[in-house]
Amino acid sequence: MLRSKAFSLLKPIPLMSGQSNLAYKLTHPAIASHGLHCHGRIANYRQRCKTCPCNAGRRTISAAQAKVMAETELPGILILDIGGTHGVLENLAALLKKHFHLITMKEFLEHKKEMSKKIQSVFVFEGRPTIDRELLESLPNLKVIGNSGVGVDHLDVKMISEFGVKVTNTPHAVADSTADIGMALMLASARRLVEGCQVAVSPDTKCFAVDWLGVEVTRATLGIIGMGSIGYKVAQRARAFDMRILYHNRHQRSQEEEEAVGAHYCEKMEDLLQQADFVMLIVNLTPETHKLIGKKELGLMKPTATLINISRGAVIDQDALVEALSNKVIRAAALDVTYPEPLPRDHPLLKLNNIIITPHIGTATVQAIRMMAEEAIANMLAVLNGQPIPSEVCPK
Ligand SMILES: O=C(O)C(=O)CO
């Protein structure tokens, strides 16, 4: 297929906030309110507009280039929030460019007339951009929204499907890196790693090991809530620590799968909560799992237990968690996800010393980012070519 030289020279342009009503809606509200570029979760914590090293966003294209793009044969793909630094932007763009004409939100808004019919896919890389009726109505030939990541709680899949548009996700690409972050949080919390680091970098602090006693992960009981592919990968890793593994899930795994990792099914979540030394949340955020862990559930946990969340912040009632941690109802918590993200500076969770919080870095590895893009591309191409879709998210 032919590709225009002019287009191949184009650099993808990250979404700019506040450009128009539509652009505003496509910017995560939390990010807009912080005045940050919508560059992805990690960048949200670190990059302010002024210091952002990514200057690509300032680039624009001519009407002639836009016309060439609109006439070329590769399907157009609208890029929502492809961001980051350190070459991530360029690497992902290069992968996408093999199959699609990249059209950034800025380009789309500037040349809507030429662009809108060309766009057949929307690629959601990071952040939680709003895909609403207004956007869908402006894309008459849209066939697929390819989400990078497994969680699609930011997308109204039912509404999107009414437009005949498919939604896909990347459960395979995220599984190892997200399971690793679950293990990392469990170990770090158990052995008070963050506090230890703080002591080590303050040479004046007197440090006796007895003041920093942690608890052992080895041979402890791990309760996994949500035994999908990430949950199962966690169980595989936990087996190497001789952990006793309990799990609660909508469906019981096969006997073979259970035996392979030595996991025992708890039909009632309460049974798991009462027995586990570490409770790890790995469920999708749905109306059923919203505030799944609240005051009652925290009260069932052992006072020596640790709660780890690598799913979505809203799975925990954060007010109840603040209370439970302050009153030592449970030993500690380790969260890779919160609501909102990031937490406001004065949030009570940030004032506690029995908590570890990371900025939603479950998939923040060089390998996972690339695999997510590859899996998303495979999904989107399958939809466009009328082939079986590897990972489709069906409306409930
Ligand atoms: O895949 C996702 O949705 C994640 O948030 C992984 O951390």
The ligand as an SDF file (V2000), in Angstrom:
LIG
                    3D

  7  6  0  0  0  0  0  0  0  0999 V2000
   -4.1550   -3.0580   32.3770 O   0  0  0  0  0  0  0  0  0  0  0  0
   -4.6690   -2.2190   33.1310 C   0  0  0  0  0  0  0  0  0  0  0  0
   -5.8150   -1.7910   32.9480 O   0  0  0  0  0  0  0  0  0  0  0  0
   -3.9050   -1.7140   34.2710 C   0  0  0  0  0  0  0  0  0  0  0  0
   -4.3000   -0.7730   34.8870 O   0  0  0  0  0  0  0  0  0  0  0  0
   -2.6640   -2.4060   34.7010 C   0  0  0  0  0  0  0  0  0  0  0  0
   -2.0740   -1.8090   35.8250 O   0  0  0  0  0  0  0  0  0  0  0  0
  1  2  2  0
  2  3  1  0
  2  4  1  0
  4  5  2  0
  4  6  1  0
  6  7  1  0
M  END
$$$$
